[in-house]
Amino acid sequence: MTFVEQGSLYLGEALESPASQALLVFKVKNSQLAEDFPNQDPYILNGLVTHWRVDEWNVVLGLGIAPLSLP
């Protein structure tokens, strides 16, 4: 089952500038689930993505992500 099918990968976007970067938003109870993503991502496994980081964040404005249930 993919991270999207599990409901833990909420959003993925390519940045406009710089176009070589992207943002993935995970909604998980435990950050380890997001940290495990690189071990399964084909872009990383095939050397197309060579650097990533995991940062925790809090929604301070907006309801877009709040109503989702956590896996």
TAGIVEN-V680374 format. One record per residue. N is the residue number from 1. PSI is psi in degrees with one decimal (999 if undefined). OMEGA is omega as a letter, one per 20 degrees, with the letter a starting at -180 (none if undefined). Layout:
# TAGIVEN-V680374
n:N psi:PSI omega:OMEGA
n:N psi:PSI omega:OMEGA
This chain:
# TAGIVEN-V680374
n:1 psi:134.8 omega:a
n:2 psi:166.1 omega:r
n:3 psi:-32.8 omega:r
n:4 psi:-45.8 omega:r
n:5 psi:-33.1 omega:r
n:6 psi:-18.5 omega:a
n:7 psi:7.7 omega:a
n:8 psi:-23.7 omega:r
n:9 psi:106.2 omega:a
n:10 psi:-37.6 omega:a
n:11 psi:140.0 omega:r
n:12 psi:128.8 omega:a
n:13 psi:144.1 omega:r
n:14 psi:135.1 omega:r
n:15 psi:147.0 omega:r
n:16 psi:-38.6 omega:r
n:17 psi:115.4 omega:j
n:18 psi:141.6 omega:a
n:19 psi:-11.7 omega:a
n:20 psi:4.1 omega:a
n:21 psi:158.6 omega:a
n:22 psi:167.0 omega:r
n:23 psi:127.4 omega:r
n:24 psi:131.9 omega:a
n:25 psi:119.9 omega:r
n:26 psi:145.3 omega:r
n:27 psi:101.4 omega:a
n:28 psi:155.9 omega:r
n:29 psi:-29.7 omega:a
n:30 psi:123.2 omega:a
n:31 psi:-16.4 omega:r
n:32 psi:-32.3 omega:r
n:33 psi:-42.0 omega:r
n:34 psi:-36.0 omega:r
n:35 psi:-23.3 omega:r
n:36 psi:-17.2 omega:a
n:37 psi:-46.4 omega:a
n:38 psi:-27.1 omega:a
n:39 psi:-11.8 omega:a
n:40 psi:-7.3 omega:a
n:41 psi:123.2 omega:a
n:42 psi:-30.4 omega:r
n:43 psi:-38.8 omega:r
n:44 psi:-45.3 omega:a
n:45 psi:-28.5 omega:a
n:46 psi:11.0 omega:r
n:47 psi:8.7 omega:r
n:48 psi:-32.4 omega:r
n:49 psi:123.8 omega:a
n:50 psi:-8.5 omega:a
n:51 psi:139.2 omega:r
n:52 psi:165.4 omega:r
n:53 psi:157.5 omega:r
n:54 psi:123.1 omega:r
n:55 psi:137.5 omega:r
n:56 psi:147.5 omega:r
n:57 psi:164.8 omega:r
n:58 psi:135.4 omega:r
n:59 psi:124.6 omega:r
n:60 psi:-13.0 omega:r
n:61 psi:133.2 omega:r
n:62 psi:156.2 omega:a
n:63 psi:-1.0 omega:a
n:64 psi:-37.8 omega:a
n:65 psi:-19.4 omega:a
n:66 psi:-41.3 omega:a
n:67 psi:-9.9 omega:a
n:68 psi:144.6 omega:r
n:69 psi:149.6 omega:r
n:70 psi:143.2 omega:r
n:71 psi:999 omega:none
